[in-house]
Amino acid sequence: MDRCYFCHGKVTAKRIEHLHRWGEALLLVKGLPAEVCEECKEVYLPPASLHVLDDLMARRETLTEFVQIPVYSLP
């Protein structure tokens, strides 16, 4: 992909931190290959990255670290 679908800005390959939710599970994936718009920062995940996410969800026992995040519940 050369141009962003939304703003038509230039899209470049980068490695990102991606917060992935699957059901009740929430994973932070560091270093995920993605294509990112330089203008609006829209993120496009190529099929290979989606396969990586599927594989990670299938074998969650290989986690490398745990982080704590605050949770706010609004009325």
ABEGO torsion letter per residue (X at the ends): XABBAAAGBBBBBBBBBBBBBBEABBBBBBGBBBBBBAAAGBBBBBAAAAAAAAAAAABAAABABBBBBBBBBBX
